[in-house]
């Protein structure tokens, strides 16, 4: 769940609600072998403590072994999909950062 990544990736170092790079979140699951499901740890728009050892581990039928950067472009993405899931990150401008719906 997003909540686990926000609360645990920077535990004790920084406020997760300020953002998390996907590869750092991935590294958390590699290190712990765990990722709570969305239903076990639903997203809350506030920073919290990293205390999810007792919630259901969603990494039962799958595993995360690491991450790597790929080149820009459609062909690179298609090639990366042959070996697993692909995450996309966007760098948000200051104007969008203050966006409210």
N, C-alpha and C positions, 0 to 999 in steps of 0.2 A: 504494500500500500504506500501511497505517497507520504502518508503521515509518518510511517516508520523511517523512510528515507530522510524526511525533513528533521525529525527528532534525533535520529541516531548517527547520521553521517558526520555531523560536526559536534557531537556531544561534548560539552565542556570547552569547546574551542570558539564557536561562533553561533549566531542565531540562525537556525535552519530556515526560518521564514524569510530570510534575506536572499534565499536561493541556494540551490544545490546543482552542481554539474552532474549530468547523468553518469559519467564515468566514475565519479566518486561514490555515487549511490550504488552503482554496480559493484565497486570494490567492497562496499559494506556487505553485500550479500555473498560475495566470494569468501570473505573473511569469516563470516558467521554461519554460512550455509542456510540462512533463513531469510524469509520475506513474508510478513503477515499478509493475509488476503485483505482485499478491500472491505469485505463484510466483517472481518475480525478487528480491523483497525481503520474505521472510516475517517476520511480527511476532516480535519478541523482547522480552521484558519487562525491557528495560534500555535506558538512554540510550546513544546512540552518535554517531559523527561523521556529518555530512552528506556522504556520498561516493557518490552514486548515478548520476553522469553516465554511467558505462559499462554500467549495467543496462538491460534492455529498457524502452523507453518505452511505457506502456500507452495514452497519448493519441494513438493513430494514427487510429482510426475516430471519435473523439469529440474535443470540445474543451471547455474550461472558460473561460467568458468573464467570470465574476464571480459575485457573490452578492448577495442582498438579503433583508432581513427581511420576513416576512409577518405578518399579523394572526393572532391566535388564532382557532381555530374551523375546523370541517370545511369550510365553503364556501371559506374562504381557501386551504386546502390543495388542494382540488380545482382551484381556479382556477390556483394556482401550478403544479400538475402539467401543465397545458396548455402551459406554456412550458419545461418541463424537469424535472430531478430535484429532489427535495426532501430536505434533511437536517434531522434533528431533534436538538436538544440537550436534555439534562436537567441541571438543577442538583442535585447530590447532597448530601444532608445529611451532617453529620459522622458520624453513626451508621452510615450505609450505606458511607461511605468506608472504614471499617475492616472491612467485610464480607469474610469468607473462605468459600469454598465447601468 
